[in-house]
Amino acid sequence: MMAATMKGPVAIEEVNVTFADQQKINKFARNTSRMTELKNEIEAKKKSLQNLQDASDDLMMLDDDALLIPYQIGDVFVSHTQEETQELLEAAKETLEQEVKGLEDRVSAIQQVLGDLKVQLYAKFGNNINLEADES
């Protein structure tokens, strides 16, 4: 009969962290943080887009063409016709959609950089480094 042997704690490999490695780790952390900020900004803009769409939908339900609609520009409300307000809403939606697209392109570029850094860092440090985001 064979006795099961218990292994002691696994020794962590001694890996020398060079200045270049530290720079890569810092770059990874900065880019991860920036990507989180960009994703939050995208979500906020998408909520604004939805609000504009809701306002546009509500405006279409109005049947009084003579009614002036207050539209906020900065800190001031300016009254416009229903058609003018609809045009302003469409222009604002278009601008926001372009901004969201630009932010999403930046997130994609950062994801590419992070992917490259992960490959390099895991190649050198293996299990001694954790580059996965906490999903909490």
Backbone bond lengths (Angstrom), bond angles and torsions (degrees), N, CA, C in turn:
res aa  C-N    CA-C-N  psi(-1)  N-CA   C-N-CA  omega(-1)  CA-C   N-CA-C  phi
1 M - - - 1.444 - - 1.526 108.29 -
2 M 1.337 113.86 132.34 1.474 118.44 -178.28 1.519 109.51 -95.20
3 A 1.299 114.76 135.03 1.464 119.25 177.92 1.521 109.07 -87.31
4 A 1.315 115.73 136.61 1.464 119.93 177.64 1.525 108.32 -72.13
5 T 1.286 115.70 133.04 1.465 118.21 179.79 1.514 109.75 -101.03
6 M 1.295 115.23 137.07 1.465 121.04 178.51 1.520 108.43 -95.02
7 K 1.290 114.73 129.53 1.465 118.47 175.83 1.521 108.51 -84.55
8 G 1.288 115.11 145.82 1.464 119.72 175.44 1.523 109.13 -75.98
9 P 1.297 116.62 -172.79 1.460 119.03 178.62 1.529 109.90 -59.11
10 V 1.307 114.73 138.74 1.465 119.91 -179.29 1.521 108.08 -72.34
11 A 1.291 116.03 130.39 1.466 120.26 -179.62 1.525 109.30 -72.41
12 I 1.305 115.47 134.17 1.461 119.89 177.04 1.517 107.52 -81.68
13 E 1.310 113.38 130.23 1.460 119.57 -179.81 1.520 109.68 -60.76
14 E 1.265 117.03 138.28 1.463 122.14 177.45 1.530 107.64 -84.49
15 V 1.331 115.85 111.67 1.462 120.56 -179.91 1.518 108.25 -118.37
16 N 1.294 115.79 129.67 1.456 120.92 -179.96 1.528 109.93 -78.31
17 V 1.332 116.92 122.38 1.469 121.43 178.92 1.524 107.96 -92.98
18 T 1.312 115.54 112.57 1.468 120.30 -179.92 1.520 110.11 -84.81
19 F 1.327 115.94 170.25 1.460 121.18 177.07 1.533 109.72 -60.78
20 A 1.332 116.71 -40.86 1.473 121.22 179.06 1.529 110.63 -62.67
21 D 1.338 116.78 -39.37 1.471 120.69 177.74 1.522 109.83 -63.16
22 Q 1.326 116.23 -44.42 1.463 120.41 -179.76 1.524 110.47 -62.17
23 Q 1.339 116.84 -38.47 1.463 120.87 177.58 1.528 110.40 -62.03
24 K 1.336 116.73 -41.60 1.467 120.88 179.17 1.533 110.94 -65.02
25 I 1.333 115.80 -41.73 1.471 120.43 179.16 1.531 109.65 -63.55
26 N 1.341 116.90 -43.44 1.469 120.82 178.35 1.522 111.16 -63.50
27 K 1.330 116.37 -42.31 1.464 121.12 179.12 1.526 109.66 -62.65
28 F 1.324 116.84 -40.31 1.465 121.68 178.21 1.538 109.75 -61.20
29 A 1.325 116.22 -46.69 1.471 120.77 -178.82 1.531 111.31 -63.81
30 R 1.341 116.75 -44.25 1.471 120.36 179.09 1.525 111.52 -61.62
31 N 1.325 115.64 -44.30 1.464 119.61 -178.44 1.523 112.07 -68.81
32 T 1.323 116.57 -35.77 1.468 120.02 177.17 1.529 109.75 -63.98
33 S 1.317 115.81 -43.84 1.461 120.85 178.78 1.533 110.86 -63.32
34 R 1.314 116.27 -44.41 1.470 120.79 -179.89 1.523 110.78 -63.32
35 M 1.333 116.73 -39.53 1.456 120.31 -179.85 1.529 110.60 -64.34
36 T 1.327 117.12 -39.07 1.464 120.96 177.33 1.530 110.16 -62.57
37 E 1.336 116.94 -43.51 1.466 120.93 178.00 1.528 110.77 -60.83
38 L 1.325 116.45 -44.31 1.465 120.72 -179.43 1.528 111.18 -64.02
39 K 1.332 116.78 -41.47 1.466 120.01 179.38 1.530 110.95 -63.77
40 N 1.339 117.07 -38.27 1.468 120.68 176.88 1.526 110.52 -65.03
41 E 1.338 115.99 -40.34 1.458 120.99 178.51 1.532 110.58 -64.51
42 I 1.327 116.67 -40.35 1.472 121.22 177.97 1.522 109.86 -61.46
43 E 1.330 116.96 -45.50 1.465 120.41 -180.00 1.534 111.17 -60.78
44 A 1.334 116.95 -42.25 1.468 120.68 179.35 1.529 110.31 -63.12
45 K 1.330 117.11 -42.46 1.462 120.43 179.92 1.526 111.13 -67.82
46 K 1.326 116.86 -35.19 1.468 119.77 177.69 1.533 110.69 -66.52
47 K 1.337 116.77 -36.05 1.466 119.75 175.95 1.525 110.14 -65.51
48 S 1.329 116.45 -41.84 1.465 120.22 177.23 1.524 110.51 -62.60
49 L 1.321 116.43 -40.46 1.468 120.80 177.24 1.526 110.81 -60.09
50 Q 1.316 115.69 -43.57 1.465 119.74 179.21 1.530 110.59 -63.54
51 N 1.343 116.63 -39.75 1.466 120.01 177.63 1.525 111.18 -62.83
52 L 1.335 116.31 -41.56 1.469 119.93 177.44 1.529 110.84 -63.66
53 Q 1.330 115.98 -41.00 1.468 119.97 178.65 1.521 110.61 -63.63
54 D 1.329 117.03 -42.01 1.464 121.23 178.08 1.523 110.92 -61.90
55 A 1.342 115.84 -43.43 1.464 120.17 178.93 1.522 110.38 -63.38
56 S 1.317 116.35 -41.75 1.459 121.62 178.95 1.527 110.56 -62.56
57 D 1.332 116.69 -44.10 1.470 120.91 178.42 1.522 110.88 -62.39
58 D 1.334 117.02 -44.09 1.467 121.07 179.11 1.524 110.77 -62.47
59 L 1.312 116.02 -38.81 1.461 121.50 -178.93 1.527 110.85 -64.41
60 M 1.319 116.43 -37.73 1.464 120.50 179.65 1.519 112.16 -65.37
61 M 1.322 117.19 -24.54 1.461 120.90 -179.00 1.531 112.68 -79.29
62 L 1.315 116.45 -15.26 1.467 119.30 178.46 1.526 109.47 -69.39
63 D 1.321 116.26 139.72 1.460 118.72 -179.21 1.525 112.54 -113.78
64 D 1.327 116.41 8.56 1.460 120.88 179.84 1.527 109.21 -106.75
65 D 1.333 116.65 98.71 1.467 121.12 -178.34 1.525 112.87 -68.07
66 A 1.311 117.09 -21.50 1.469 120.31 -178.17 1.530 111.96 -81.26
67 L 1.327 116.30 -12.06 1.459 121.20 -177.29 1.534 110.59 -69.02
68 L 1.341 116.07 132.30 1.469 119.89 175.98 1.527 108.40 -91.83
69 I 1.313 115.21 134.52 1.467 122.04 -176.23 1.528 108.58 -105.45
70 P 1.344 118.24 126.04 1.473 119.45 174.82 1.538 109.76 -73.30
71 Y 1.330 115.64 131.11 1.469 121.67 179.93 1.512 107.36 -126.81
72 Q 1.336 116.33 127.32 1.456 120.59 -175.86 1.525 111.02 -80.78
73 I 1.325 114.38 125.37 1.461 121.77 174.11 1.520 105.61 -124.65
74 G 1.320 116.38 106.86 1.462 120.16 -175.01 1.514 109.10 68.79
75 D 1.342 116.27 -123.50 1.468 121.04 179.09 1.519 112.70 -98.95
76 V 1.325 116.48 3.88 1.465 121.34 -173.08 1.531 110.18 -116.10
77 F 1.336 115.51 144.48 1.458 120.62 172.74 1.519 108.40 -100.62
78 V 1.338 115.67 129.24 1.457 121.67 178.53 1.515 107.09 -118.50
79 S 1.329 116.68 132.76 1.462 120.24 -179.06 1.520 111.03 -85.43
80 H 1.329 114.73 133.30 1.463 122.36 179.62 1.520 108.75 -131.24
81 T 1.321 114.98 163.80 1.459 118.63 173.33 1.518 108.20 -69.81
82 Q 1.313 114.73 167.18 1.458 119.96 -179.85 1.532 110.27 -59.87
83 E 1.321 117.49 -42.66 1.470 121.58 -179.06 1.528 111.22 -65.45
84 E 1.337 116.37 -43.74 1.473 119.81 178.85 1.535 110.83 -63.39
85 T 1.319 115.71 -41.94 1.462 120.09 179.75 1.527 110.19 -63.49
86 Q 1.329 116.23 -41.11 1.464 120.56 178.47 1.536 109.98 -60.80
87 E 1.328 116.97 -41.50 1.465 121.61 178.58 1.530 111.09 -64.62
88 L 1.340 116.35 -41.41 1.463 120.20 177.59 1.532 111.18 -62.74
89 L 1.331 116.05 -42.05 1.464 120.32 178.84 1.531 110.72 -63.60
90 E 1.315 117.23 -42.62 1.470 121.11 179.64 1.530 110.57 -63.35
91 A 1.334 116.40 -42.90 1.470 120.27 179.20 1.530 110.49 -63.64
92 A 1.342 116.38 -41.85 1.465 120.50 179.49 1.534 110.47 -64.58
93 K 1.351 116.27 -40.47 1.467 119.96 178.67 1.529 110.39 -63.82
94 E 1.324 116.67 -43.10 1.463 121.14 179.82 1.532 110.99 -60.74
95 T 1.333 115.76 -44.11 1.460 120.63 178.84 1.529 110.64 -61.04
96 L 1.328 116.31 -46.87 1.473 120.50 -179.99 1.526 111.40 -63.06
97 E 1.325 117.13 -40.81 1.469 120.23 179.60 1.526 110.35 -61.95
98 Q 1.341 116.70 -40.33 1.469 120.56 177.32 1.533 110.75 -64.24
99 E 1.340 116.40 -41.59 1.460 120.49 178.79 1.527 110.91 -63.05
100 V 1.343 116.38 -43.02 1.472 120.82 178.79 1.527 109.53 -62.05
101 K 1.320 117.04 -44.15 1.472 121.23 179.45 1.535 109.96 -59.76
102 G 1.334 117.00 -44.95 1.465 121.09 178.60 1.520 112.02 -60.76
103 L 1.332 116.48 -42.94 1.468 120.91 178.89 1.530 111.00 -65.96
104 E 1.338 116.39 -40.97 1.464 119.78 179.27 1.526 110.63 -64.98
105 D 1.339 117.70 -36.02 1.466 121.06 176.17 1.528 110.49 -63.82
106 R 1.338 116.09 -40.05 1.469 119.68 178.32 1.521 111.05 -65.35
107 V 1.348 116.73 -40.13 1.471 120.59 177.68 1.527 109.67 -61.66
108 S 1.327 117.40 -42.56 1.473 120.83 179.28 1.522 110.85 -61.16
109 A 1.331 116.59 -42.82 1.469 120.70 179.63 1.532 110.20 -63.21
110 I 1.324 116.83 -42.13 1.469 120.70 179.36 1.529 109.96 -65.94
111 Q 1.336 117.33 -39.56 1.464 120.16 178.66 1.528 110.71 -61.35
112 Q 1.329 116.48 -35.69 1.472 120.78 177.37 1.532 109.94 -64.35
113 V 1.343 115.65 -46.21 1.468 120.66 179.16 1.533 109.85 -61.19
114 L 1.329 116.44 -45.36 1.472 120.32 -179.54 1.521 110.99 -62.82
115 G 1.331 116.98 -40.38 1.463 120.60 178.70 1.522 111.24 -60.60
116 D 1.338 116.22 -44.26 1.468 120.48 178.85 1.532 111.03 -63.72
117 L 1.331 116.26 -43.91 1.465 120.07 179.87 1.533 111.43 -64.30
118 K 1.346 116.39 -39.69 1.469 120.07 178.64 1.517 110.38 -58.20
119 V 1.335 116.26 -46.42 1.463 120.70 -179.06 1.530 109.71 -58.11
120 Q 1.336 116.05 -47.23 1.472 120.12 -177.93 1.527 111.55 -65.18
121 L 1.331 116.36 -45.65 1.471 119.86 -175.70 1.531 112.16 -71.29
122 Y 1.337 117.20 -41.92 1.463 118.81 177.72 1.529 110.75 -66.43
123 A 1.337 117.01 -33.20 1.474 120.16 178.24 1.528 110.26 -61.17
124 K 1.322 116.12 -38.58 1.468 119.10 -178.07 1.532 112.07 -84.94
125 F 1.344 116.99 -44.12 1.468 119.94 -170.85 1.522 114.69 -101.68
126 G 1.319 118.20 -13.24 1.471 120.90 179.12 1.519 112.16 53.36
127 N 1.332 115.88 -128.90 1.470 121.27 -177.94 1.530 112.88 -77.09
128 N 1.308 118.31 -3.85 1.463 120.67 -179.29 1.518 112.79 -78.66
129 I 1.341 117.17 -3.17 1.459 119.85 179.93 1.517 108.15 -133.90
130 N 1.321 116.89 141.96 1.452 122.13 178.09 1.520 108.27 -119.25
131 L 1.324 116.00 114.08 1.462 120.95 -178.55 1.523 112.42 -110.58
132 E 1.320 116.17 11.29 1.461 119.98 -179.07 1.515 110.05 -86.75
133 A 1.337 116.01 138.29 1.470 121.03 179.30 1.519 109.63 -71.26
134 D 1.322 115.17 143.14 1.468 119.96 174.97 1.512 108.06 -75.19
135 E 1.307 117.14 123.38 1.471 121.48 179.48 1.528 109.48 -95.00
136 S 1.326 114.94 63.11 1.476 117.71 -177.97 1.500 110.67 -112.79
